[in-house]
Amino acid sequence: MSVYAIADLHLSLYKDKPMSVFGDNWAEHDKKIKKNWLDTVTCDDTVLIAGDISWAMNMKEFEPDFEYLRTLPGKKVFISGNHDYWWTSVQKLNEMDKDMFFIRTNFYPMGDIAVCGTRGWICPNDTMYTAADEKIYKRECGRLEISLQAAKKAGYNDIIVMLHYPPVNDKGERSEFLNIIEKYGVKKVVYGHLHSPQAHETGIKGIVNGVEFFLTASDYLDFKPVKVY
């Protein structure tokens, strides 16, 4: 079994929302993702999908995107992104398909590995951070810690964390997300959200203080899931 990751699928099969306005590389990106997925992932593998899954505004609009994901091989583990307005309660989402698992304060058991996570948020001292972000930032930090506490209580020490937002600000400075990640001995972190070439270049990647970070925004990966385990 291998573990792959990808974020920012930005599916929109309910209604046409061309992503090519964000760059020529986004043209027919859903077809690129499907081809690369089928060429890479087997039924025995797991794919971590780190948010911004669909442009759907509700579960009705999400149905064709759900069907697209359901038919792809492997188990899929999800966290929400800032555009996932269709996202409802985790309990309801986790009743939809046995091979699709949704995380928010809970965790996904994967053999000897636990997958924890939450959406995350803009970190303090980021260019875009305002006083209005503080409440959401603190809430998301709390959700991450609850997820990690649950995994630790269940006896897991090998832990992967999924976030949608990077766990640092746009200057690469530390955040409470990093403090929590290091506190619980997390081995790997996957995240997305960053799309510009500059953001791709400066996003946290590789091993930092014993934690391995993967930027998995789909355009950064050329729309191909990356192996993380």
C-alpha positions in Angstrom: 0.0 0.0 0.0 1.2 3.5 -0.8 -0.2 6.8 0.4 -0.5 9.7 -2.0 -1.7 13.3 -1.6 -3.2 16.0 -3.7 -5.2 19.2 -2.9 -7.2 21.8 -4.7 -9.1 19.6 -7.2 -11.5 22.5 -7.7 -14.1 20.2 -9.4 -17.1 21.7 -11.0 -19.1 19.0 -12.9 -22.5 20.3 -11.8 -22.0 23.5 -13.8 -19.3 24.7 -16.1 -16.7 26.8 -14.2 -13.6 26.9 -16.5 -10.4 27.0 -14.4 -8.4 28.1 -17.4 -9.0 31.7 -16.3 -6.3 30.9 -13.7 -3.8 29.8 -16.3 -3.6 27.6 -19.4 -2.3 24.7 -17.3 -5.8 24.5 -15.7 -7.5 23.8 -19.0 -9.6 20.5 -18.6 -7.7 19.9 -15.3 -10.4 17.4 -14.1 -9.4 15.2 -17.1 -5.7 15.5 -16.2 -6.3 14.6 -12.6 -8.3 11.5 -13.6 -5.7 10.3 -16.1 -2.8 10.8 -13.7 -4.8 9.2 -10.8 -5.5 6.1 -12.9 -1.9 5.9 -14.0 -0.6 6.2 -10.4 -3.1 5.0 -7.8 -4.2 1.4 -7.3 -7.2 0.0 -5.4 -4.9 -0.8 -2.4 -3.6 2.8 -2.0 -4.9 5.7 -0.1 -5.1 9.3 -1.3 -5.2 12.3 1.0 -7.1 15.2 -0.5 -6.2 18.4 1.4 -9.2 20.6 0.7 -10.8 22.8 -2.0 -12.4 19.6 -3.4 -15.3 21.1 -5.3 -16.9 24.5 -6.2 -20.3 23.1 -5.3 -22.4 25.3 -3.0 -24.4 22.4 -1.5 -24.7 18.7 -1.5 -27.0 18.5 -4.5 -24.4 20.3 -6.6 -21.6 18.1 -5.1 -23.2 14.9 -6.4 -21.5 14.7 -9.8 -18.1 15.6 -8.2 -18.7 12.9 -5.5 -19.4 10.4 -8.3 -16.2 11.4 -10.1 -14.2 10.8 -6.9 -16.1 7.7 -5.9 -15.1 5.9 -9.1 -11.4 6.6 -8.8 -9.3 3.8 -7.3 -8.1 3.7 -3.7 -9.4 5.0 -0.4 -9.8 8.8 -0.2 -9.4 10.9 3.0 -10.6 14.5 2.9 -10.4 17.7 4.8 -12.3 20.8 3.8 -10.8 23.9 2.1 -11.9 27.5 2.1 -14.1 26.9 -1.0 -15.8 23.7 0.1 -19.2 25.3 0.9 -21.0 22.0 0.3 -19.3 20.4 3.3 -21.8 19.3 5.9 -21.4 17.4 9.1 -18.6 14.8 9.2 -21.0 12.2 10.5 -23.2 12.6 7.4 -20.3 12.7 5.0 -18.8 9.6 6.4 -22.0 7.7 5.8 -21.8 8.3 2.0 -19.2 5.7 0.9 -17.0 3.2 2.7 -13.9 4.2 0.7 -14.3 7.9 1.4 -13.5 9.4 4.9 -13.9 13.0 6.0 -11.9 14.5 8.9 -12.7 17.4 11.2 -11.5 16.8 14.9 -11.6 13.0 14.2 -8.9 11.0 12.6 -8.5 8.2 10.0 -6.8 5.0 11.1 -4.6 3.6 8.4 -2.9 0.5 9.7 -0.2 1.7 12.1 -0.6 5.3 10.8 -3.2 7.9 11.9 -4.2 10.7 9.6 -5.3 13.8 11.5 -6.2 17.3 10.3 -8.4 20.3 9.9 -8.8 23.1 7.3 -6.4 25.5 9.0 -6.4 29.2 8.4 -4.3 32.3 7.5 -1.5 32.6 10.2 -0.8 35.7 12.2 1.5 38.3 10.6 0.6 37.1 7.2 0.0 39.9 4.7 -3.7 39.0 4.4 -4.2 38.5 8.2 -6.6 40.8 10.0 -8.2 41.0 13.4 -11.2 39.2 12.0 -9.1 36.1 11.3 -8.0 35.6 14.9 -11.1 33.8 16.1 -11.1 31.3 13.1 -7.3 30.8 13.4 -7.7 29.9 17.1 -10.6 27.6 16.4 -8.7 25.7 13.7 -5.7 25.3 16.0 -8.1 23.8 18.5 -9.6 21.4 16.0 -6.1 20.2 15.0 -5.2 19.5 18.6 -8.5 17.7 19.2 -7.8 15.5 16.2 -4.2 14.7 17.3 -5.4 14.0 20.9 -7.8 11.5 19.6 -5.1 9.7 17.6 -2.7 9.7 20.5 -5.4 8.4 22.9 -6.0 5.5 20.5 -2.3 4.6 20.7 -1.0 6.1 17.4 2.5 7.5 17.2 3.0 7.5 13.5 0.9 10.5 12.4 0.3 12.4 9.2 -1.4 15.8 9.4 -3.5 17.2 6.6 -4.2 21.0 6.4 -5.6 23.0 3.6 -3.7 26.2 4.5 0.0 26.2 5.0 1.0 26.0 8.7 3.1 29.2 8.4 2.4 32.7 7.2 3.6 34.1 3.8 6.9 35.1 5.5 7.5 31.5 6.6 7.3 32.4 10.3 6.2 30.0 13.0 2.6 29.6 14.0 0.6 27.7 16.7 -0.1 25.1 14.0 3.6 24.3 13.9 3.8 24.3 17.7 1.0 21.7 17.9 2.5 19.6 15.0 5.8 19.4 16.8 4.2 18.9 20.2 2.5 15.7 19.1 5.5 14.3 17.2 3.8 14.4 13.8 6.0 12.8 11.0 4.5 14.4 7.9 2.3 17.3 6.9 0.5 17.7 3.6 -1.2 21.0 2.6 -2.4 22.9 -0.4 -4.0 26.3 -1.1 -0.9 28.0 -2.7 -1.2 28.6 -6.4 1.1 31.3 -7.7 4.6 30.4 -8.9 6.0 32.6 -6.1 3.9 30.9 -3.5 4.9 27.5 -4.8 8.6 28.5 -4.5 8.4 29.9 -1.0 5.9 27.4 0.5 7.3 25.3 3.3 8.6 22.0 1.9 11.0 19.2 2.9 12.1 18.4 6.4 12.0 21.2 9.0 12.6 20.4 12.7 12.1 16.7 12.0 8.8 17.1 10.2 8.4 16.5 6.5 6.2 19.0 4.6 4.5 18.4 1.3 2.9 21.2 -0.8 0.2 19.3 -2.7 -1.7 22.0 -4.6 -2.7 20.2 -7.8 -1.2 22.8 -10.1 2.1 22.6 -8.2 2.0 18.8 -8.8 1.0 19.2 -12.4 -2.3 17.5 -11.4 -0.7 14.2 -10.4 -1.0 12.8 -6.8 2.4 12.7 -5.1 3.6 9.7 -3.0 4.1 10.7 0.7 4.4 7.3 2.3 
